[in-house]
């Protein structure tokens, strides 16, 4: 009755917010989702053949079926099929495809590593769940598949699978350009797991499985620093390298967090075989080299739904059915409370997501057709993991994003500068083809569209120069990012603040597209979006189905009417089912065979005109109707296919040569100066005269400084005066931070005039109502300054030199005022005619000159016996320290090569162990050279020696 009541509440709209799912409810939620998904699964059944289809691996639905048939309380009303019928369909399918697999002597499928082995893993698991119901011949075939695949994969050694085309792990070297070794090596490991789990260790199977698994997240600088053993083999024996020198992963030529999850996706597929077979998990599944450094990058790009964001890959966003299994594995097998919280958040969305058309499906918004049976299988595995292993206790949502908060500059080649804060996620993307400032206020992955090539704020042109800064709380006193980007025709700047606010300096208008769907149960997706600005308020309803534009205009006499494109669909160009203006002869700039212009006026709603494939990227494609004689026209109706124009003109002509524009699309729903609230969830403030416009589900902001706020009083913020800057410089004081952008190719010095008495690092002179800040900004750079102090009651003419977050020098007295620190501490200041330096007690002097502070350290994830996490030596905390363990050694990655000045080691109060400090540029060879990226501390530590409280590295440049 509970399920039926929930269904009723969703259907009637009473239940408008997805119910929170606790960890204890995950199994039941997954079971219900699988039941409902069975209605789709049954569409894959071929009644004539008597089995599920081979197309797009549709037969993989048998794993979800097997879970429903052997677990839980089957509900035929939800599944849409009686249990005995589902059992018959499932067993018949397993019988057929077990016999038709190449490894069992068939010819239909199997053996190929990419991608048959993924579906073989699901298939073998389904058969094992239904083992008592299988006949002897089918059992023998299933066993032949598991054993045969392990034997075949082992026989390949580290070579490529000749059956898999161009797919390659690049041996045990990795670093293959365009695709990650993580996924490819994971596939080799998963091809071996069923054989190992169900049939024991054949010749070389375990060694190959562990070798591929250990190297999946391999990076030499980390691995060579780690003497720990996994399954008896030192991690330092790993040979694989990532494409980049950090833990960012690329696939399909771009950064894709979905693929960074492959370590745990394939691990989940593998672990469930061992657990069901009653065999111990190989150690490499529970002690994963570098796994936590990889997980750190996932947390740095995660939404409030527990889903990784996809700012650079054109699909795999909102792929809820497939994003469950990595979280389920980490929650149950690795006992990770952060993953447990993320999994519960994602599970809370599943039923609402599933109920949205096309109903019942789990991979409806992106990806390939095979993702649907794959999503069903991976949800079934997630169910089983929770059945076989108790999950971790999740952290709270607030704690989750507080702990996940981080800034990372992944570098110019990966093209991502990212900031996860407690209030929002933002990323400046500069990868060719994906340039944008992606922003998720409140981590809401259903507010703004950010995936793939979707344009967001920045010009979507190629970045020819990039200057980026990632500020970190531990070193700088606040988290933020700043970037200055050079394009062929100008510059743009971005800043992200610890409050979740973003700032951009735009050379031309920017665009933000809004998700607008009716998805009951999903926060914000009520079927409309409401926009409020100084000019009023408008509600834009969600568009269902194909778009229909009815445009009216003053009556005019014309013989020819045409649609001329301005902005094509980014992938497919232009395509019209109907161009209704009157009968006549139709021509077009181009057409695809079978989609001729006449099909847009033939009265058949199923036929359409489409531009030629080669012309899809052309903006000014057109279709025109010759009415045959001069006619009065005052309206047109255009019914678009998916390839709908983002913008176009309707033009008329009397002779077919001279054309007059009579209507344009889109027509603004709202144009407002200064500020715009988006559905009460976020908003923009524009510091220029140009309007912010709303046209359908697209927001256009003007050139100049634009600030984006999560939730704020935008009217009040917009009323605050903007900083006055020298030529070529733009500035913002959003949330009190001073964001500075030099949008020129020359160094700039001058004065920035600010309202209010916030004091920033550097020199400023007070005025009657603010300060004059002395600016020195190198060419094409940006920076963010924190408002470390404010001065209450300070008179004009006082010079304040802020050295850091602790000290200020004042000149120009006499004067009396109160100095207030950002953290709320205050100090009365009496300034005479002499200069006075004031030091605020109890605060740290940010920024701290320490290259090691807050940096990544090795070993990581798998620590040697007796060693504690070396990150304790670079965390800035005096109450933590690194315990080396016997002869322990640690490495700190400074992130880039620096000229090293001093290295200072602070030990606790016992006798320090004998130790040496060495340096490396590449993380492989260490010596005395003082230009380095990696700094190693090697010890002869024994119990009773001191532990290392901190390593401080200063620049020698």
N, C-alpha and C positions, 0 to 999 in steps of 0.2 A: 504493500500500500504506500510506503514511503516513496518508492520510485514513481508510482503512478501519480501521487500528489505532486511531486516535483515536476513531472512532465506537464501536469495541468497548470501549475503556477507559471512555468515558462511560456506555455502556449497563450495564457491569458494576459501575460505581461505583468503579473503581480510580482513575480520574482525578477527584478531588474539588475541585481548585482550577483555575480557568481558567488556561491557559498564558499567560505573558507574550508579547505580540506585539510584535516590534520594528518600527521604521518600515520596514525593508527587507521585512518580511513582510506589510505591510498590503495590497498588491495581491492577494496570494495568498489572504489571509483574506477579503477582500471577494468574490473570485471564488468561493470555496467557499460562502460565505453565500448568494450569488446562485444558485448551483447548487441548494442545498438549498431555497431559497425558491421555486424553479421548481415544486416540487410544489404549493405553494399557488397560484402563478400559473396553473397549468393548470386549477384549479377555476373560473377565470374564463372558460374557453373554452366557448362555446356551440356544440356540435356541429351543432345544427340550422341555426343561422345561419352556421356556418363561420367564426367569428371570436370574439375576446374580447369580453366584455360592455361595454356603455356604462355600466351601473349603477355609481355611485361611481367612475367613471373607471377601471374595471377594465382597459380596453384599454391603459392606461399601462404595463402590464407589458412592453410591447414594447421599452422601452429596456433593461431588464435582459436580456431575450432577445437583443437586438442585440449587447450586450457579450459575452455567452456565445458567440454564434455567430461573432463576428469576432476574439475574443481568447482566449488561454489554451488549456488542454487540456480540452475538453469531456468531462464524465463523465456518461454517460446513467444510470448506476446511482444516482448522487446526485441527479440532476435528476428522475428518474422518467419521462423521456420521451426518445425517440431524437432525435438532433440534426436529422435531416431532417424529422421531424414538427414539432419546435419551429420550424424555419425556415418550413415551410408555414403553420403557424398565424400566425406573426408577419407574414409577407408578405401573407397574405390580410387580416389586420387592418389593416395599414398601407394597403393598397389601398382598403379600404372607408372607413375614417375620414378618409383624405385627401380622398376624393370627397364625404363627407357633411359636411365642415366648411363652415360658413357662408361663410367667406372664399374657398372654392373653388367656391361655387355650391350647396352642400348646405344642409340644414336641421336637421341632427341636433345639432350642437355647434359651439363655436368663437366667436371674436371677443369674447365677454364677458370683460372684464378679470378679474373675480373670479368664478370661479376657473379658467375655461377656459384662460386664457393660461399658467398654470403647467403644465398638462398638454399644451398646445400646444408649449411649450418642450421637454418630454420627447419628445414625438411627433416633432417636426422633427429632433431629435438622433438618435433611433432610425432615422429614414428616411435620414439622412445617413450613418450607419454602414453601412447596408445599400444604399447608393445604387446600386452596380453590379447589384444583384438586382432593382431596381424597373423597371417598364415606363415608357415615356415619359409616358403619361397621369398616372400616379401621381407621377412626378417633377414634372410641371407643377403638379399640385395642391399638392404640398408647397411648391414655390416660391411659389405663390399665397398660401398660408397665411402664410409668413414675411413676404413683402412686404406683403400686405394688412393684417396686424396692425400692422406698423410705420406704414403710411399712416393706418390708422384711429386709432391711439393718438396720432400726431402731430396729427391733425385735431382731437382733443379739446382741444388746447392745455393749459391748466391746469384745465380743467373736469372734472366728473364723467362717468363712463361711464353713459349712460342705461340700458344693459342690465344694470347691476350693482346695482340697487336702492339701498340706503342706504349702501353702501360708498363712502367718500370719503377722498382725501388732504387735503381741505380746501384745495384749490388749492395754491399754493406757500407758504401761510401755516403750515399744520400746527396743532398745539395743539388738535386735535379731542378733546373730552372723551369718555373711555371707551375709545378705541382710538388706537393710535399711528400717526403719519404714517410711521414707519419701514417698516412692512409695506406700507402702501398705496402710498407713493411707490416702494418697491422693486418692486411689481407693475407699475407704469407703466414702470419701466426695463426689467424683464424682458420685457415685451411688445414692446419695441423691439429687444432684443439679437439674436434670430435673424435679423431682416431685415438689421441692420447687418453681422453677421458673415458671412452667406452671400451677400449681394447688394450690399454697399457702402453708400455714404451716399446715401439718397434725400433728397428735399427736407425739410430740417429734422429728419431722424431723429437724427443725431448730437447736434445741439444739445439736442434734447429728452431723449435718453438721458443726456447728461452733466448736464443741469439737474436732472432727477429724482434721479440718483445722488448728486450733490453735496449735495443738501438732505436726504437720508435721515436723516443723523445731525446735522442742522443745529441750532444753538442760537445765537441772536444774540450773546450775550456773548462766545462763543468765535469765531464767524465774523467779527464786526466787528473783532476784534483780529488778524486773520490776512490780511495782504496777499498771501500766496502764491497762485500761479495753478495751476489744475488744468485740463488741456486748454485752456489759454490764457485761462481765465476766473478772476478773483480770487475766492477763497473769501469775501471780504468782500461779494461781490455776492449771497451766499445770502440768502434771505428767510424760510426756514422756522424755526419755533420748536417746541420739544418741548412736551408737555403740561405738564411740570414744568420748573423752571429748573435742573435738573441732567441727568445722562445716564441717569436711570432711565426705563424705558419701560413703558407700560401697554397692555394689550390685554384685551378683554372686561371692562373696568372695573377691572382689578387688575394688580399688578406680575407680569410673566411673563417670566423670562429667556429662555424659548424664543423669544419675540418679539424680544428684544434681539439675538438671533443672526440676525435676518432680514437685516441688512446683509450678512452673509457667506453666508447661505443663498442669497439671490437672486444675490449676486456669483458664487458657485460655479456656479449654473445658467447665468449669463451668460458667465462666463470660458471655460467649456468649449466653447461655440460658436465663440468667436474662436480658441481654440487649435487646435481640430480643423479649422477653415477655413483655418488658416495665416495669420491676420491678427494684427497687433499688438494687444495689449490696450489699450483706452482707458485713459488715465492714471488716470482716476477709480477704476478697479478696483485699482490698485496704490498710489495715494496718496489714501487715503480721509479726507476732513475729519472730524476728531473721532473717528475709528474707534478709536483706542487708549484714549480716555476711556470709550468704550462697552465695550470689551473689559475694562477695569479692573473694571467692574461685574459682568461675567460671571465673572471670576476670583474675585470676592468672594462668589459664590454657587455654587461648583462642588463637585461630589462627587468621591470617589476614582475614579469611573468616567469622569471627563471629561465628565459631564453636568450641565447647569445645573439647579438645584433649583427647584421650583415651589411655594413655600409659600402662594400665593394663588390659583392657578388650578386648577380641579377636575379637569383632565386634563393631558395632555402630560408627565406624569411617567413616567420609564422608557420614553421614546419613543426607544429606542436607534437604530432604523433611520433616524430623521430627524435625530438630533442629530450624525450623522457629518459631513455635508457642510459645515457652517460651520467645523469644525475642519480638515477636509481642505483647504478653500480657504485658510485662514490658514496652514496648514503648508506648502503647496506654492506658492501664489502670493505670499503675504506673507512666507514664510520665517520664521515665528514659532516659536521653539523651545518656548515654553510651550504653544502649540496642538498642536505635534507630540507632546509628552508626553501631553496630554489625549486626543488622537486614538488613540494607541497604547493607553492605558488603556481607552478605550471599545471598541476593536476586540478587546481581550483578553476582553471579556465577551460578544461577539456570538454565538459558537457555543453557549455555555451558555444564554444567553437564548433563542436560536432553538430549542433542543431542548426547552424547557419548553412544556407544553400551553398553548394550541393550537400544536402542533408546527409548525415551519418559519416561523412568522410573525415579522414584524419590528416590529409596532406593536400588541402584544397587550394591553397593560395600560391604555391610555388613548386618548382621541381618537375621531375619526370614522372611518367605514369607508373613506373615500378615503385615509386615512393609509397604508393597507397598500400599494396600488400606488405611492403617492408615496414611501414608504420604499424600495421596490425601485429606483425611478428614481434617488433621491438617493444610494443606495449605488453604483449603476452610475456616476453622475457622479463620485463620490469615487474609484472605481477609475480612471476616465479621467484625473482630475487628477493622480493619482500616476504614471500612464503618461506624461503630457505634461510634467510639471514635477517635478524632484527635490524631495523634502521637506526641511525643516529638520532638523538634528540635535536631538533632544529633550533637555530638561533631565532630571535625575533626579527621582523622586517627592519626595524630601526637599527638593530645591531648589525644586520647583514650589510646594509649599505654604508654604515659607519666603518665596518671592518674592510669592506671592499674598496673604499675610497682610495684613489691613487691617480697620479699622473704618470704617463709613459710617453716618451718620444721614441717611437719605433724606428725612426730614421727616414731619410729622404727616399731610399729605394723602396722600402715597404710603403712609404707615403702615408703614415698615420701618426698624428699627435693626439693622444686621447686623454680624457679626464673623466673619471668616475667620481662623483661627489655624493654626499648624502642626499642631495636634492635633485640631481639630474645627471644625465650622461651627455657628453659632447665629444666630438672628434673632428679635427681638421684633416681632411682627406686630400692628398695631393698626388695620388696614383693616377697616371694618364688614363683618361676616360671616366674618372670617378670624382673629380675635384668638387669639394663641397665642404660646408660647415654643418655636419650632421648634429642634430640636437634632440634630446628626448627629455623634456621637462617632466619631473617626477618619475623618470624612468618608464614613462608610459609609451609602450611600443605600438599603441593604436592611435596616437595623436598625429604626429607628423610622419610623412613618408620619407625614409632615409636610405632605403636599400638600393644596391646596385648603382645604375647610372642615373638614378633620380636626382635632378638638380636641387640643391639646397643652399640658398643665400649666395654663396660664392659663384663667380663666373665659372661655368663648366669647361673652361679652356685649359690647355696644357700649362702647367706651372714650369717656368724656366729657371726659377731661383727660389730658394726656401731658406728662411732664417727662423728657427724655432727654439723656444725655451720651455722647459717643463720645471715649474717650481714645485718644491716638496715641503710639506709641513716640517719635517724633521730638520731640514737644512735651512729653509727660507722663512719658516714660521707660518706659511700658508701654502695650500695647494692651488695652483693656477697654471694655465698655459698661455703663451703668446706666440704668434707667428706673423711674419711678413712675407707675403708671396709675390713673386714677380711673374707677370704675364708678358706676352709679346707686346701688348699695347698699354701696359700700366701695372698697378700694384693693388693689392688688397691685404687687409690685416684681420686677424682674429685674436680674441682673448676669451678664456673661460675662467670663471671665478669660483672660489670655494663655496659660494652661496648657490651655485647652480645657474647663475646668470651668465649669458654670453654677450660679447661685444664684437661687432664686425665693422670694419671700415671698408665700404663698398665703392668701387669705381663706377659702378652702374647698378641699376635696380636689381634686386635679388628676389628669388622666388622660394616659397615654401608650399608644398602640397599637403593637404590635410586628409587623413583617413576619415571617411564619413559613411558609416554602414549602420544598418539596423541589425544588431546582434544582441538580443536580450540576454542579460546575465554578464555581459562584458562591460566593465566600467567605461563610460563615455560614449559607447556605441548605441545611442538611443534612436538613431534614425535621422538625426539632424545635428547641425552645429550652429551655435549662436555666436555672432560677432558683435562686439560693442566698441564704439569709438566716440570721439568728440562729436561726430556728425550724426550719431544715432545708433540704432541696433537693427540687425537683420538676422533672420534664421534661414539657413540654407538646408533644405531637406536632402536626405541621401538619395542618390540616383540609383534606381533599380533597373537592371537590364541595360540594353543598348540605349545610347543617348539620342533623344529627339530634340531638334532645335526648331522652334517656330519663331521666325523673325518677321516683324512688321516694320514698315517704313512709309514715308509719305508717298502717295500714289505718283507714279511716273510712267511715261510712255516709252516703251522699249520693244525691240524685236529680239534682242539677245540678253540672256541672263546667265551669269556664271558665278561659281564659287571658286575663289582663288585662295589657296592656302597661305598661311603665314607661319604657323607652327605645326608640323606634322606629329603624329604619334611617334615617339622616339624609336620604336622598333619597326612598325609596319606601315608608316606613312599615312595614306588616306584611303578610306573605303566607305562607300555609301550604298545602303539598300535602296534608298529613295531620295530623289531630288525633285520635289513637287513644286512646280511653278506653272505648268501648263503643257499641253502636247506639243511636240516638235522634234527636230533632229538634234541628236546629242553628239558632241565631240569632247575629247579630253586631251590633256597634255601627254598622257601615256595610259596604258592599261596592261594588265596581266592577262595572258591567254585564258579564256573562259570567264573573264570578268570585264567584258566590254562596256563602254559608256552607256549603251542603250539599256543595259540591265538596271540602271538606276531610275528609269522612267517606264518600265514595262508593266508596272502594276503588280508584279509578283513579289511579295514580301520576302521571299527566300533567296532571290537573286540580287547580285550587287556588282557595282563597279569598284575596281581597285587599281591603284597605280601599279605600274610595272615594278617588279622586284628591284631592278637597278635604280629606280627613281624614288625608292622609299625614303631616302634621306633628303630629297629635294624639298625645300620649303614651299616654293610657289607653284606646285602642281595645281591643275585646274580642271574643272568639268563645266561645260557650257551647253545651254539649250537654245537652239534657234527656233523661236516661236512661229516663224514663217511670215509674220506680218506684224506691224506695229501694234502693240497691245498695252493696255493699262495694267500695271502690276503694282501691288503694294504689300506682298508677303511671299515668303518661300518657306518650305518645310523640308528639313534635311534629317533623314533617319540614318544614323551612323552605325557601322559595325565597330568592333573593338578598335580598329584603326581610325579613331575619331580625331579630328583636328583639335589641337589645343587652342588655335586661333585661326581665323580666316576672314575674308571680305566677301560680301555679296556685291557684284558689280552689274551694271546694265549698260546697254549700248544700242544705238539705232542702226549702226552699220557694221558691227563686229570688229571695228578697228579702234575707235575711241571709247574708252570705258570710264564710267562714273561709279564711285563707291556709294551705295545707298544704305548699307548696313554692315556692321562688324560684329564678330563674336570673339571673345566673350564680352558681354556688356557688364560693367561692374555692378555687383549687388550692393557694394558699399565702398565709398571712398571717404577717407577720413584723415585729417591732419594730426600729426603728433603721436597718437597712440592707438593701439588696437588690442582688445581683450579677445582671446580665442576660447570660447566655450567655458569661461571661468577656470581654465586649466593652465593657461600660459598667456603671454602677451608680448607685444613689441612696442618700443618707443623709438621714434625716428627723430634724429637731431638735424633735420633739414626741412626745407620748405615743401618738398614733394610729398604727395599723399601716400598713405598706405591703402591699397585697394584689395577688395575681396571679390573674386570672380569665380563663382561656383565653389569648388574645393581648392582653389589656388589663392594664396596670399602673395601680393607683390609689395615689397618694401622699396623705398627710394634709395638712391645713391647717398653716400655719406655715412655718418655714424648711426648704426642701428643696434639697439640693446634688446636682448630677449630675456624676459623674466619668467620664473616659474609661477609664482602667484604674488601679486603685489598691487598696490594702489597706483595704477598706471597713470591716472589723471594727475595725481600729485607729483609723480616722478617726472612726467613730461613737462610740468610747469617749472621745474628746476632749470636754471640757465646752463647752457653748455659751455665748456671751457673755450677760451679764445686762444688760438694757436698760431704759430708762425706758418708761413707759406709751406705747403707740402706735408704738414703734420696734422694729424687728427687725434683727438683725445676724448676720453669718457671718464666720468667719476661714478659710474654705476656701482651701487652698494658701497660707496666710499672708497673703492680702489681706483687708483689712477692708471688707466690703460692708455698707452702712448704708441702711436704708429707713425713712422716716417715713410710716407708714400712717395718717396723720390729716390733717385740714384745718387744723391749727394748727402754728406753729413749736414746736420742742421743744429745750430745753436740759436737760442733765443729765449723768449719768455712765454710761459703758458699762464694765462690769467684764470684763477679759480675762485669760485664763490665758497665762502665758509672757511673755517680755520682748522681744517685737517692738515697735518704736517707729514710730508712724505720724505723718504730718504733723498738726501741732496739738500740744496739751498733754496730757501724761499724767503720773501720779504712780505710782511703783513701789510694789507691795505685796509681801508675803512670797512669793507665787507668781505674780505677774502685774503688771498695771497697771490703773489707773482712768483711762479716756480721757475727756477733757472734750468732750462732744458739744454741737454747735449745728447743728441741721438744720432748714432751712425747711420749711414745710408741703408735703406731697405731693411730696417730692423724694427722690432716691437718689444715692449716690455710692460710689466705690470708692477706697480708699487703699492704696497699695503699702507693703509692709514694708521701708522704706528701710534701717532699722537694726535691730540687736538688741544688747542689752547683756548681756555675759557677766560674771557675778559682781557685778551691781549690787545694792546693799542696798535695803531698803524705805525709802520716804519721799523718794526723789529725784524732783524734778520735771524732766521732759525736754520741751523745746519744740522740735519738729522744724520748722524753717523750710522746708526743701526737701530734696532728695536729697543735699545736700552739707553743710548746717550744722545743728547742734543746740546749743541752750543748756541747760545743766544748772544746777540750784540744789539746795541742801539738804545739802551736804557737811558734814564731810569724808567722802570715799569714794574708793576705787580700783576700777576695773573696766575692761573692754575693750569698746570700741565696734566692732561688726562691721557693715560695709556689706553691702547685699544682694548685691553683686558679689563678695564674699569678702574684700575688703580689711579690715584691722583696725587699730585705733589705741588704745594704752593711754591711759586718761584718769585724771588725778589731780585730784580736785575738792576744793578747800578750802571755807571757809565763804562765800567770795564766789562770785557767779555766774560761770560760764565758758562761752564759746561755742567749740565745736570745729568745725573745718572739715576734712572728709575730703579729702585731696589726690587729684587725678587723676580726680575724678568730676564730672559735669555737674549743675548745680543745678536739676533738674527739680522742679516744672513750670516751663517757660520762658515768660516773659511776652512772647509774640510771636504776634500774630494771623495772621501770614503763614506761619508755620512748618508745613511739610507740606501746604499747601493746593494746590489745582488751579491750574495756570497756563496761560495762553494766549500765543502760538499753541501748538497741540498737534497731533501726528500728521503734519501737513504743515508743515514749517518753511520760512521764506523762505531764499533763498541766503545762506550765510555765517553764519546764526544757529544756535546750539546750543540745546538744550532749556532753556527758562527755569526749569524745575523745579530746576535746579542752584542757583538763588538762594534757594530755600526748603527745601532738603533738610537743613539743619543741619550740613553738612560743610564744613570749611574748605579742603579740597583740591579742591573743585569750584567752578566759576564759570560764569556765563552770558555767552556771547559774543553781543552783540546783532546783529552784521552791520551793513551800511551802513544808517544811520538806523533801527536796530532799536528795536522797542517791545515791551514785555511787560506782561501783566496778571496780577495774582494775585487769585483769587476767595476772599474771606475766609469764604464760606459763608453769611453773614448780614450784615445792616446793623449796623455798629458806629459809635460815636462815636470818631473817629480822634484819637489823641494825637500821638505822634511817629512819623515815618517816617525810618529811618536806612538809608543805603546804604553798604555796605562794598565798596570796589573793590580790585582787586589792585594791585600796586605801580607800575604805569605811571600816566600822566596820565589821570584820568577824562575821558570825553567830555562835551561840553555835554549837559545833560539836564534834564528837568522831571518832576515828579510830579503827577498829576491823579487825580481821584476820581469814582466813579459809583455810583449806587444801583442802576441797572438794567443796566449793562454796555453801554449805548448812548450816552448823553450823558455826557461827562466835563467836569469843571471843578474849581473850588477848594473846593467845599463839603466839610466835614470829616466829614460823616456819610455813610458809604459802605460798600458791600459789595465793590466792585472798586477796586483801586489799580493805576494804570498808571505805568510808567516809560518815558518816551520819550527817545531819545538821538539825537545826531548822531554816531554812532560811525563811526570810520574805522580801518583797520588801523594798529596801533601804540598805540591807546588801551587803557586798562585794561579788564578784564572785571569783571562784577559778581559778587562772592563771596556777598553776601547782601542781602536787603531785610528789615528788621525793622520791623514795624508794632505799635505798642502802643496800647492803648485809652485814650481820653480821658475815659471815664466813671468 
